[in-house]
Amino acid sequence: MVRRSSTAALRKAWNQGLRAVTGQVMRAATKVARDATQDAVPGLKKTPPHPSPGLGDWLSGLATGRAGMRRFRLFRPAGLSAGEHPPLIVMLHGCGQDPAGFARSTRMNRLAARQRFLVLYPEQSRLANPQRCWNWFDTESGRAQGEAALILAAIDQVCLLHGADRERVAIVGLSAGASMAALLATLHPERFRAVAMHSGVPPGLAASATTALRAMRGKAGAAAIEGGTAWPPLLVIQGNQDRVVAASNAFEAVRQWALAAGAATVRDRRLQRGKRLPMTVVEFKRGSSVAATLVEIDGLAHAWSGGPAKEPYSDPSGPDATAMIWRFIAQRFASKE
């Protein structure tokens, strides 16, 4: 009896020790996994401060698909009722940015609070790109298309859960975000009423990181475009002093859209508002419909035109890009075409 009792006690002590060690290993493994994936899964790192306090809700979400998962932020203006179906603007940040910083730089949330629309900010993960660049160029491997699908999944969530109007969705981007916005508009034109590129590269000029660098420098040539393609109307904003994305990319973007729509240049004008940098505006129309508009800003580098001085990739000396983009998009939302 004594021997059996001693054996049972030993077995009990062994099992307790095993459970303790296993628990320590599992906790350590969980911490490693959490640290490794904190950029891809929401709620595993501290939520950044609200970029527009007092104007509405700054909500978080997660989109999943074959390409993995991406966090997103949604700005919902205060005062929207449960039965409303407001428009939705999708904002794609550039390299080195995140949703909160992009919201502060563009001040799009302030405009959304006044005009009563939702703003979706998909967030690129450092696991997908160390500089947080959208992989717009990586079409050969399918990564670009996979990220595009994740952005569409985020849009679907916002439409389903927050009542966004599926018939009034526009997409906007800066730099790599602009390139991804244009790619999305050509891959899924039926999903968007308008697209705005600020300092980006149009589709068809790159299929890898190497060719992306050539395209950004304006050395990729021109893409082959067939007429009769129904892409959403395009607004391009570009600084002529941009040393990151050559200004020739802006001309290539509107060329692509004009050819696809069978449009011609019908209006070219020079504008300057107050002491802000002057700009040249060129419109491409087919009949009364605008296919593409190019805004080239004198003296602007690689920065959001009209943004606050304290934010990176932002230049207060330029004309207000956010206001220009909203005017362009609002006209498309109001149009029945």
Long-range contacts (C-beta under 8 A, 24 or more apart in sequence): 36-127, 37-127, 39-125, 39-126, 39-127, 40-68, 40-69, 40-70, 40-71, 40-125, 40-127, 40-128, 41-69, 41-71, 42-71, 48-98, 48-99, 48-100, 49-100, 50-100, 51-99, 51-100, 51-101, 51-103, 51-104, 51-109, 52-103, 52-109, 52-110, 52-113, 54-78, 55-109, 55-110, 55-112, 55-113, 56-109, 56-112, 56-113, 58-100, 59-162, 61-154, 61-157, 61-158, 63-122, 63-150, 63-151, 63-153, 63-154, 63-157, 64-150, 64-153, 65-146, 65-149, 65-150, 65-153, 66-146, 66-149, 67-143, 67-146, 67-147, 67-149, 67-150, 68-125, 68-127, 68-128, 68-146, 68-150, 69-150, 70-122, 70-123, 70-124, 70-125, 70-128, 70-147, 70-150, 70-151, 70-154, 71-122, 71-123, 71-125, 72-99, 72-120, 72-121, 72-122, 72-123, 72-154, 73-99, 73-100, 73-103, 73-120, 73-121, 73-123, 74-118, 74-119, 74-120, 74-121, 74-158, 74-162, 75-103, 75-108, 75-109, 75-112, 75-118, 75-119, 75-121, 76-118, 76-162, 77-112, 77-113, 77-116, 77-117, 77-118, 78-113, 79-116, 80-116, 82-163, 83-163, 84-116, 84-163, 85-163, 85-164, 85-165, 86-116, 86-117, 86-118, 86-163, 86-164, 86-165, 87-117, 87-118, 87-164, 87-165, 87-168, 87-169, 87-170, 87-329, 87-333, 88-117, 88-118, 88-119, 88-120, 88-155, 88-158, 88-159, 88-164, 88-165, 88-168, 88-169, 88-170, 89-117, 89-118, 89-119, 89-120, 89-169, 89-170, 89-171, 89-172, 89-329, 90-120, 90-122, 90-151, 90-154, 90-155, 90-169, 90-170, 90-171, 90-172, 90-181, 91-119, 91-120, 91-121, 91-172, 91-173, 91-177, 92-122, 92-134, 92-151, 92-171, 92-172, 92-173, 92-174, 92-176, 92-177, 92-178, 92-180, 92-181, 93-121, 93-123, 93-124, 93-132, 93-173, 93-174, 93-177, 94-133, 94-173, 94-174, 94-175, 94-176, 94-177, 94-178, 94-199, 94-313, 95-129, 95-131, 95-132, 95-133, 95-175, 95-176, 96-131, 96-132, 96-312, 96-313, 97-132, 97-174, 97-177, 97-312, 97-313, 98-123, 98-132, 99-123, 101-311, 101-312, 102-174, 102-177, 104-308, 104-311, 105-304, 105-307, 105-308, 105-311, 105-312, 105-313, 105-314, 106-174, 106-304, 106-307, 106-321, 106-322, 107-307, 107-308, 107-322, 108-172, 108-322, 111-322, 111-323, 111-326, 115-326, 115-330, 118-158, 118-162, 118-164, 120-154, 120-155, 120-158, 122-150, 122-151, 122-154, 133-175, 133-176, 134-173, 134-176, 134-177, 134-179, 134-180, 136-176, 136-179, 136-180, 136-182, 136-183, 136-201, 136-206, 136-212, 137-179, 137-201, 137-206, 137-207, 137-208, 137-209, 137-211, 137-212, 137-215, 138-207, 138-208, 138-209, 139-183, 139-206, 139-207, 140-207, 140-208, 144-180, 144-183, 145-187, 147-180, 148-180, 148-183, 148-184, 148-187, 148-188, 151-180, 151-184, 152-184, 152-188, 152-191, 155-191, 167-193, 168-193, 168-333, 169-193, 170-194, 170-195, 170-196, 170-232, 170-329, 170-332, 170-333, 171-195, 171-196, 172-196, 172-198, 172-325, 172-329, 173-197, 173-198, 173-200, 174-198, 174-199, 174-200, 174-304, 174-313, 175-199, 175-200, 175-244, 175-245, 175-302, 175-313, 176-200, 179-203, 182-234, 182-253, 185-231, 185-232, 185-234, 186-229, 186-231, 189-229, 189-230, 189-231, 189-232, 192-232, 193-232, 193-233, 193-329, 193-332, 193-333, 193-335, 194-232, 194-233, 194-234, 194-235, 194-328, 194-329, 194-332, 194-333, 195-231, 195-232, 195-233, 195-234, 195-235, 196-234, 196-235, 196-236, 196-237, 196-325, 196-328, 196-329, 197-234, 197-235, 197-236, 197-237, 197-250, 197-253, 198-236, 198-237, 198-238, 198-304, 198-305, 198-321, 198-325, 199-237, 199-238, 199-239, 199-242, 199-244, 199-245, 199-302, 199-303, 200-245, 200-249, 200-253, 201-245, 201-249, 202-249, 202-252, 202-253, 202-256, 203-256, 204-256, 205-249, 205-252, 215-249, 216-244, 216-245, 216-246, 216-249, 217-246, 218-246, 218-247, 218-248, 218-249, 222-252, 222-255, 223-252, 223-256, 225-255, 225-256, 225-259, 225-260, 226-260, 227-259, 227-260, 227-261, 227-262, 228-260, 228-262, 229-260, 229-261, 231-257, 231-260, 231-261, 232-332, 233-257, 233-289, 233-290, 233-291, 233-292, 233-293, 233-328, 233-332, 234-291, 234-292, 234-293, 235-292, 235-293, 235-295, 235-324, 235-325, 235-328, 235-329, 236-292, 236-293, 236-294, 236-295, 237-295, 237-297, 237-305, 237-321, 237-324, 237-325, 238-294, 238-295, 238-296, 238-297, 238-300, 239-296, 239-297, 239-299, 239-300, 239-301, 239-302, 239-303, 239-305, 239-315, 239-318, 240-296, 240-297, 240-298, 240-299, 240-300, 241-298, 241-299, 241-300, 241-301, 242-300, 242-301, 242-302, 243-301, 243-302, 244-301, 244-302, 245-302, 247-296, 250-294, 250-296, 251-294, 253-292, 253-294, 254-282, 254-284, 254-292, 254-293, 254-294, 257-284, 257-291, 257-292, 258-284, 258-291, 258-292, 260-291, 261-286, 261-289, 261-291, 261-292, 262-286, 263-289, 263-291, 263-292, 271-319, 273-319, 273-320, 276-306, 276-317, 276-318, 276-319, 276-320, 277-305, 277-317, 277-318, 277-319, 279-319, 289-337, 290-331, 293-328, 295-319, 295-324
